[in-house]
């Protein structure tokens, strides 16, 4: 590893909507848990707690793609992404809902 220290780009967190999941029958409330307590328990902070974490940008693709491919080489079966594929799968886009 070189001595250059880059911030770790990530996607913004996607909130899990407990109320919606319970309403459609996807999940159930735990015994002795109210919906208010469940929402408070699983609430995400407004900003990331890890210092230096920020959303990934198109300028990060050239540096992040090799890092991901190096990590994926640890597994017996894993994709190796080109920069174009990485850009398509990892960058957020306006008007696209990530679930």
VEXKE-209990 format. One record per residue (C-alpha): residue in three letters; x, y, z. Coordinates in steps of 0.25 Angstrom, whole numbers, plus 5000, padded with zeros to 4 digits. Example, Ala and Ser with C-alpha at 12.3 -4.5 7.8 and 13.67 -1.06 7.14 Angstrom:
// VEXKE-209990
residuo,X,Y,Z
ALA,5049,4982,5031 $
SER,5055,4996,5029 $
// end
This chain:
// VEXKE-209990
residuo,X,Y,Z
UNK,5000,5000,5000 $
UNK,5005,5014,4997 $
UNK,5006,5025,5007 $
UNK,4995,5033,5000 $
UNK,4983,5034,5009 $
UNK,4970,5036,5001 $
UNK,4956,5037,5008 $
UNK,4948,5025,5006 $
UNK,4936,5028,4997 $
UNK,4923,5022,4999 $
UNK,4909,5023,4995 $
UNK,4899,5031,5004 $
UNK,4892,5022,5014 $
UNK,4878,5017,5009 $
UNK,4868,5018,5021 $
UNK,4860,5005,5024 $
UNK,4846,5009,5025 $
UNK,4841,5000,5037 $
UNK,4827,5005,5036 $
UNK,4825,5002,5022 $
UNK,4831,4988,5023 $
UNK,4822,4985,5035 $
UNK,4810,4991,5028 $
UNK,4812,4982,5016 $
UNK,4815,4969,5025 $
UNK,4830,4969,5021 $
UNK,4834,4969,5036 $
UNK,4827,4968,5049 $
UNK,4829,4976,5062 $
UNK,4837,4969,5072 $
UNK,4830,4966,5085 $
UNK,4829,4978,5095 $
UNK,4833,4987,5084 $
UNK,4825,4999,5079 $
UNK,4826,5005,5065 $
UNK,4832,5018,5071 $
UNK,4843,5010,5079 $
UNK,4846,5002,5066 $
UNK,4847,5014,5058 $
UNK,4856,5021,5069 $
UNK,4865,5008,5070 $
UNK,4868,5007,5055 $
UNK,4869,5022,5052 $
UNK,4881,5026,5044 $
UNK,4889,5038,5047 $
UNK,4888,5051,5039 $
UNK,4903,5050,5035 $
UNK,4912,5038,5035 $
UNK,4919,5036,5048 $
UNK,4932,5031,5041 $
UNK,4941,5043,5038 $
UNK,4945,5045,5024 $
UNK,4934,5037,5018 $
UNK,4927,5044,5006 $
UNK,4919,5040,4994 $
UNK,4927,5034,4982 $
UNK,4929,5044,4970 $
UNK,4933,5041,4956 $
UNK,4947,5046,4959 $
UNK,4948,5034,4969 $
UNK,4946,5024,4958 $
UNK,4960,5022,4954 $
UNK,4965,5020,4968 $
UNK,4953,5012,4973 $
UNK,4952,5002,4962 $
UNK,4965,4995,4964 $
UNK,4963,4995,4979 $
UNK,4950,4987,4977 $
UNK,4956,4978,4967 $
UNK,4967,4975,4977 $
UNK,4958,4972,4988 $
UNK,4949,4963,4979 $
UNK,4961,4954,4975 $
UNK,4961,4948,4989 $
UNK,4948,4940,4985 $
UNK,4947,4928,4976 $
UNK,4936,4934,4967 $
UNK,4935,4949,4966 $
UNK,4934,4959,4955 $
UNK,4945,4968,4950 $
UNK,4939,4981,4946 $
UNK,4944,4991,4936 $
UNK,4944,5005,4939 $
UNK,4932,5007,4931 $
UNK,4925,4996,4938 $
UNK,4929,5001,4951 $
UNK,4924,5015,4947 $
UNK,4910,5009,4943 $
UNK,4909,5000,4956 $
UNK,4915,5009,4967 $
UNK,4912,5024,4964 $
UNK,4899,5029,4968 $
UNK,4890,5035,4958 $
UNK,4879,5046,4959 $
UNK,4865,5040,4958 $
UNK,4869,5026,4961 $
UNK,4864,5019,4974 $
UNK,4875,5010,4981 $
UNK,4869,4999,4990 $
// end
